[in-house]
Amino acid sequence: MLNYLIATVLALLIILSLKIVLRSRNLPPGPRGIPIVGSIHKIVPNFHETIPLLAKEYGNIFRISVGPRTIICLVGYDIIKEILVDRAKEFSDRATSVIAKLCRGESRDGIASSPYGPKWSANRKFLLSTFRNLGLNKRGIEKTITSELPHLVEELHGCCRSGNLVDPSLALEYATLNVIASFTFGDRYDYGDKRFLELLHINNEFFQMSRVLRAPTMFIYSIIPFLHKLVLFDSVKQFAKAARKILDFVQVEVKRHLHTHDPQSPRDFIDCYITELKNNENQFMTEKGMEMSIMDLFQAGTETSSTTLRWAILFMANYPQVQEKVHDEIERVLGLQREVRYDDRMRMPYCEATILEVQRKASITPIGLVHAPSHDTTIRGYDIPKGSSVFISYHSMHFSPDHWKNPNQFDPENFLDADGSVGNRDAFMPFGVGLRRCAGIEIARQELFLYFVGILQKFDIQKPDDVKSIPEDPIVGLTLSPHPYKVVLRPKF
């Protein structure tokens, strides 16, 4: 029986591979692969570094194969702008992947992983309109974040009162998660709340388990796309279980809201979505879409912001000369007591440039979420089959000497013009670009600036005495995150 199954799988793989070859004889160039397996081993595990390196050999558009699947890698600002801006609709689909199905179900509901089309459009538009209807315009977002900032500062004070070294990770996760919780569930959590700690734990578990993406077992699922329906290897099973725990938490919250729902007095995103479902005015709005959209908000909105802030504290410890300039500007504009406002960034160019440089240098989403063409098409003369995975190397832009004065150094001057003001940088895309740009971009921008300035207003950040430099090589998973570290936090008052 086993031999029959293996023979059937191999035959299907050969047929699929032949179909691709026959359909597209003019694919982009790329490294030679291993029969059946493909050439994916050429870019893993550190794909953020290897993709730009391979572009030097094969050009700014090249091909990697994973069994029967084709991956198109795009490197450099010009071609990325062409595809994501000039041809946005054509390349705004999402590639079908086992990971997306395990996290968001076979139909890939929600926003982030949803196929481009009316279902995705309806959920994204509803999310953005709900932001506005709940008062989460720029001022509303700022109020939510600045209300949370004192709790973050107090938590950090508590961590350093005993004189111990501080790992800032949990405090940053508390603060970023509460901003999303306020919008989604209608209220913030106390940092010691059991439900809050449970949500934080399962979200962290999910991202820790995401390292399975680099495991050989994951490539087997890429080679045999239907295998996940038959069997899940243990590591992949644990990843799917972590995603399921988040969904279970969300479903409990939805049930709680159903019992107390008042359409005349919406408290949060869930209330607004329930009202939309009860009105039954949009066939593309479903309970599954609501649950998956909430998961998108939590997983994208907490992990990316908290990880970026962890990098920010690490860089401040490693580059005291930059931190000194940040402190000088804060003391000149705010002093030690006045609460930071988002508008202050207009008078604090060095602080703003520093947080932008953190985003560039950390480049925590080096290829973002995978794009796909909605139909057979071409890029610069090469055939690109429908359903191909398109990897966008944002990392290549963020480290290009053609666009940055000091691409490999941490240097806020990369964002400052000659007159000292913060300038626009076309090759800077930390939130993506085009139709699939991050829907929560305004929340993220304000969180990063307000939390960063709020922390630096209250603390000096130093490396431990016995540490020459905190390592800056990342842990590679769904994001590029720093290795666990500890710093010395010295209160400024």
C-alpha positions in Angstrom: 0.0 0.0 0.0 2.8 2.4 0.9 4.7 1.6 -2.3 1.5 2.3 -4.3 1.1 5.7 -2.5 4.7 6.7 -3.1 4.4 5.7 -6.8 1.2 7.7 -7.2 2.6 10.8 -5.6 5.7 10.6 -7.8 3.6 10.2 -10.9 1.5 13.2 -10.0 4.6 15.3 -9.3 6.0 14.4 -12.7 2.8 15.2 -14.4 2.5 18.6 -12.6 6.1 19.4 -13.4 5.6 18.5 -17.1 2.5 20.7 -17.2 4.4 23.7 -16.0 7.3 23.1 -18.4 4.9 22.7 -21.3 2.8 25.7 -20.4 5.7 28.1 -19.9 8.9 27.5 -21.9 10.2 31.0 -21.3 10.4 31.2 -17.5 13.0 33.5 -15.9 16.4 32.0 -15.4 17.4 30.5 -12.0 19.7 28.0 -10.3 19.5 24.3 -11.4 17.4 22.2 -9.1 17.3 18.7 -7.8 14.9 16.4 -9.7 11.4 16.4 -8.0 12.6 18.5 -5.1 13.6 21.7 -7.0 16.0 24.5 -6.1 14.5 25.9 -2.9 17.6 24.8 -1.0 19.4 27.6 -2.8 17.6 30.3 -0.8 16.9 28.8 2.6 17.3 29.2 5.5 18.5 32.9 5.3 16.3 33.8 2.3 16.5 37.5 3.1 20.2 37.4 2.3 20.4 34.7 -0.4 17.8 36.1 -2.7 19.7 39.4 -3.3 22.9 37.4 -3.7 21.3 35.1 -6.4 20.1 38.2 -8.2 23.7 39.2 -8.8 24.1 36.0 -10.8 20.7 35.6 -12.5 19.3 39.2 -12.6 16.6 41.1 -10.8 14.0 38.5 -11.8 14.8 34.9 -11.4 13.1 31.6 -10.7 13.2 29.1 -7.8 11.3 25.8 -7.9 9.8 23.8 -5.1 8.7 20.5 -6.7 6.0 21.5 -9.2 5.6 25.0 -7.8 7.3 28.0 -9.3 8.6 30.9 -7.2 9.5 34.2 -9.0 11.9 36.4 -7.0 11.9 40.1 -7.7 14.9 42.1 -6.5 15.4 45.9 -6.5 13.3 49.0 -6.4 12.6 49.4 -10.2 11.0 46.0 -10.8 9.2 45.9 -7.4 7.6 49.3 -8.1 6.7 48.1 -11.6 4.9 45.0 -10.3 3.3 46.3 -7.1 2.4 49.9 -8.1 2.2 50.1 -11.9 0.6 46.6 -12.3 -0.9 46.4 -8.8 -4.2 44.6 -9.7 -2.4 42.0 -11.8 -0.2 40.9 -8.9 -2.4 41.5 -5.8 -3.5 37.9 -5.5 -2.1 35.6 -2.8 -0.3 32.4 -3.7 -2.0 29.3 -2.3 0.1 27.7 0.4 -0.2 25.0 3.0 0.8 27.5 5.7 -2.1 29.9 4.8 -4.6 27.0 4.8 -3.4 25.8 8.2 -3.7 29.3 9.6 -6.8 30.6 7.9 -8.6 27.5 6.6 -8.9 26.1 3.1 -10.8 29.1 1.9 -8.2 31.5 3.3 -10.8 34.0 4.8 -9.9 37.3 6.3 -7.6 40.0 4.8 -3.9 39.1 4.9 -4.0 35.7 3.1 -7.3 36.0 1.3 -7.2 35.7 -2.5 -7.6 39.1 -4.3 -11.3 39.6 -5.2 -14.6 40.7 -3.8 -14.3 38.8 -0.5 -10.9 40.4 0.3 -12.1 43.8 -0.9 -15.3 43.7 1.2 -13.4 42.7 4.4 -10.6 45.2 3.9 -13.0 48.1 3.2 -15.1 47.1 6.2 -12.0 47.1 8.5 -11.0 50.6 7.3 -14.5 52.0 7.6 -14.8 50.6 11.1 -11.6 52.3 12.1 -13.2 55.6 11.1 -16.7 54.8 12.6 -15.1 53.9 16.0 -13.2 57.2 16.1 -9.9 55.6 15.2 -8.8 58.4 12.9 -5.3 59.7 13.6 -6.4 61.5 16.8 -8.3 58.5 18.0 -5.4 56.1 17.5 -3.1 58.6 19.2 -5.4 58.7 22.3 -5.5 54.9 22.6 -1.7 54.7 22.4 -0.9 57.5 24.7 -3.4 56.1 27.2 -1.4 52.9 27.2 2.0 54.5 27.4 2.0 55.2 31.2 1.3 51.5 31.8 4.2 50.5 29.5 6.6 52.9 31.3 5.4 51.7 34.7 5.9 48.1 33.7 9.5 48.9 32.6 10.1 50.8 35.9 9.0 47.7 37.8 11.4 45.5 35.8 14.4 47.6 36.6 13.6 48.6 40.3 15.6 45.7 41.7 18.6 46.6 39.6 18.3 43.5 37.5 18.9 43.4 33.8 15.7 43.9 31.7 14.3 41.9 28.9 11.8 44.4 27.4 10.0 41.9 25.2 6.9 41.2 27.4 6.3 44.9 28.3 6.4 45.8 24.6 4.0 42.9 23.7 1.6 44.0 26.5 1.5 47.5 25.1 1.1 46.7 21.5 -1.5 43.9 22.1 -3.6 46.3 24.2 -3.9 48.8 21.4 -5.4 46.1 19.1 -7.5 44.7 22.0 -9.1 48.1 22.6 -10.2 48.3 19.0 -11.2 44.6 18.6 -12.6 43.7 22.0 -13.6 47.1 23.2 -11.3 47.4 26.2 -7.7 47.1 27.3 -6.5 44.4 29.7 -4.5 44.8 32.9 -1.1 43.3 32.4 -1.7 40.6 35.0 -5.1 39.6 33.6 -5.2 35.8 33.1 -7.1 36.1 29.7 -4.6 38.7 28.5 -1.6 36.5 29.5 -3.2 33.5 27.8 -3.7 35.5 24.5 -0.1 36.8 24.7 1.2 33.3 25.4 -0.6 31.6 22.5 0.3 34.4 20.1 4.0 34.0 21.1 3.7 30.3 20.7 2.4 30.7 17.2 5.3 32.9 16.1 7.9 30.6 17.8 6.4 27.6 16.0 6.6 29.5 12.7 10.2 28.5 12.6 8.9 25.2 11.3 8.6 27.0 8.0 12.4 26.4 7.5 12.1 22.7 8.4 12.6 20.1 5.7 9.1 18.7 6.5 7.6 22.0 5.3 9.2 21.6 1.9 7.6 18.2 1.6 4.2 19.9 1.9 5.2 22.4 -0.8 6.2 19.6 -3.1 3.0 17.6 -2.4 0.3 20.3 -1.9 -2.5 17.9 -0.9 -0.4 16.0 1.7 -1.6 18.2 4.6 -5.0 16.7 4.1 -3.7 13.2 4.7 -1.0 13.6 7.4 0.6 16.3 9.5 4.2 15.8 10.7 4.6 16.6 14.4 6.2 20.0 14.0 3.6 21.1 11.5 0.9 19.7 13.7 2.1 21.9 16.6 2.1 24.9 14.3 -1.5 24.2 13.2 -2.4 23.7 16.9 -0.9 27.1 17.9 -3.0 28.7 15.2 -6.1 26.8 16.4 -5.6 28.1 20.0 -5.8 31.7 18.7 -8.9 30.9 16.8 -10.5 29.3 19.9 -9.7 32.5 21.9 -11.3 34.7 19.2 -14.4 32.5 19.0 -15.0 32.8 22.8 -14.8 36.6 22.4 -17.3 36.5 19.5 -19.7 34.5 21.6 -19.4 36.9 24.5 -20.2 39.8 22.2 -23.2 38.0 20.7 -24.8 37.8 24.1 -24.3 41.5 24.9 -24.6 42.9 21.3 -26.4 46.2 20.9 -26.6 47.4 17.3 -27.3 51.0 18.5 -24.2 51.2 20.6 -21.2 49.4 19.0 -18.2 49.0 21.3 -15.6 47.6 18.9 -14.8 45.8 15.7 -16.6 42.6 16.7 -19.9 44.5 17.5 -19.7 46.3 14.1 -19.1 43.1 12.2 -22.0 41.3 14.0 -24.3 44.1 13.1 -23.2 43.8 9.4 -23.9 40.0 9.5 -27.3 40.4 11.1 -28.2 43.0 8.4 -27.1 40.5 5.8 -26.3 43.2 3.3 -23.1 41.8 1.9 -22.7 38.1 0.8 -18.9 38.4 1.2 -19.1 39.2 4.9 -19.2 36.0 6.9 -18.6 34.8 10.5 -15.5 33.0 9.3 -14.3 36.2 7.6 -14.8 38.1 10.9 -12.8 35.5 12.9 -10.0 35.4 10.4 -9.9 39.2 10.2 -9.5 39.4 13.9 -6.7 36.9 13.8 -5.0 39.0 11.1 -5.3 42.1 13.3 -3.8 40.4 16.4 -1.0 38.6 14.6 0.1 41.3 12.3 -0.6 44.2 14.6 1.2 42.9 17.7 4.1 40.9 16.4 5.4 43.4 13.9 5.2 46.5 16.2 6.6 44.8 19.3 9.4 43.2 17.3 10.3 46.5 15.7 10.4 48.1 19.2 12.6 45.3 20.5 15.0 46.1 17.6 14.8 49.8 18.5 15.9 49.2 22.1 18.7 46.8 20.9 20.0 49.5 18.5 19.9 52.2 21.2 22.0 50.0 23.5 24.5 49.2 20.7 24.7 52.8 19.3 25.0 55.1 22.3 26.0 58.1 20.1 22.6 57.8 18.3 20.8 57.4 21.6 22.5 60.6 22.9 21.1 62.6 20.0 17.7 61.1 20.5 17.8 62.1 24.2 19.0 65.6 23.4 16.1 66.2 21.0 13.5 64.8 23.4 14.8 67.0 26.2 14.8 70.1 23.9 11.3 69.6 22.6 9.4 67.7 25.4 11.5 67.9 28.5 11.2 65.0 31.0 7.5 65.4 31.9 5.4 66.6 28.9 3.5 63.7 27.3 4.6 63.0 23.7 2.1 63.7 20.9 2.2 62.3 17.4 2.4 65.8 15.9 5.7 66.3 17.9 7.4 64.3 15.1 7.3 67.4 13.0 9.7 69.1 15.5 11.7 65.9 16.2 13.2 64.9 12.9 16.1 62.9 14.5 13.8 60.8 16.6 11.5 60.1 13.6 14.5 59.3 11.4 15.8 57.0 14.0 12.7 54.9 14.2 12.5 54.8 10.4 16.1 53.6 10.4 15.2 50.9 12.9 12.5 49.7 10.4 15.0 49.8 7.5 17.9 48.1 9.3 15.8 45.4 11.0 13.6 44.9 7.8 11.5 42.4 9.8 9.3 41.4 6.9 12.0 40.9 4.2 9.7 39.5 1.6 6.3 40.4 3.2 3.4 38.1 2.3 3.7 36.2 -0.9 2.0 37.7 -4.0 0.7 35.9 -7.0 -0.5 36.9 -10.5 -4.2 36.5 -11.1 -3.6 35.1 -14.6 -0.9 34.0 -17.0 1.2 37.0 -17.7 4.8 38.2 -18.4 7.4 40.3 -16.7 10.0 41.9 -18.9 9.6 39.2 -21.5 9.5 36.2 -19.2 6.4 34.0 -18.8 4.9 34.1 -15.3 2.2 31.3 -14.9 -1.0 32.0 -13.0 -0.6 30.8 -9.4 3.2 31.3 -9.3 4.5 32.5 -5.9 6.1 36.0 -6.2 8.7 36.8 -3.6 9.2 40.6 -3.2 12.6 41.3 -1.8 12.0 44.4 0.3 15.2 43.5 2.0 17.1 44.2 -1.2 15.7 47.7 -1.4 16.4 48.4 2.2 20.1 47.5 1.8 20.8 48.9 -1.6 23.8 51.2 -2.0 21.9 52.8 -4.9 19.3 54.2 -2.4 21.1 54.6 0.9 24.2 56.5 2.0 25.2 53.9 4.5 23.1 50.8 3.8 24.9 48.3 6.1 25.2 50.6 9.1 22.7 51.8 11.6 22.5 55.5 10.7 19.5 57.7 11.0 21.2 60.1 8.6 19.9 57.8 5.9 16.5 59.5 6.3 17.7 63.1 6.9 18.0 65.6 4.0 20.7 68.2 3.9 18.5 70.7 5.8 18.0 68.2 8.7 14.4 67.4 7.8 13.1 63.8 7.3 12.9 63.1 3.6 10.8 60.7 1.5 12.7 57.5 0.4 11.1 55.7 -2.5 13.0 52.5 -1.7 11.6 52.3 1.8 8.6 50.0 2.1 8.3 48.5 5.6 4.5 48.1 5.3 4.5 46.9 1.7 3.1 49.0 -1.2 0.2 48.9 -3.6 -3.2 47.4 -3.0 -1.9 44.9 -0.4 -0.2 47.5 1.7 -0.7 46.9 5.5 -4.2 48.0 6.5 -3.0 49.0 10.0 -0.2 51.2 8.8 -1.5 54.3 10.7 -1.7 52.4 14.0 1.8 51.0 13.5 3.4 54.3 12.6 1.9 56.0 15.7 2.8 53.1 18.0 6.4 53.1 16.9 6.9 56.8 17.3 5.0 57.3 20.5 6.2 54.3 22.3 9.8 54.8 21.2 9.9 58.5 22.2 7.9 57.7 25.4 10.5 55.1 26.5 13.6 57.1 25.6 12.1 60.1 27.5 12.1 58.1 30.7 15.1 55.8 30.4 18.7 55.6 29.4 19.4 52.2 27.7 22.8 50.5 28.1 24.4 47.2 27.3 25.3 45.0 30.2 28.9 45.7 31.4 30.1 42.3 30.2 28.6 42.6 26.7 30.6 44.3 23.9 27.7 44.4 21.5 24.3 42.7 21.5 24.1 40.4 18.5 22.2 41.8 15.5 21.8 38.6 13.5 18.1 37.8 13.4 16.0 34.7 14.2 14.4 33.8 10.9 10.7 32.9 11.1 7.6 34.7 9.8 9.5 37.8 10.8 13.1 38.6 11.5 13.3 39.0 15.2 16.2 39.7 17.5 17.6 37.0 19.7 16.5 37.3 23.3 18.6 39.9 25.1 18.8 42.0 28.3 19.7 45.6 28.8 20.3 48.0 31.6 17.4 50.6 32.0 18.3 53.6 34.0 15.3 55.9 34.9 15.9 59.5 34.0 14.0 60.9 37.0 
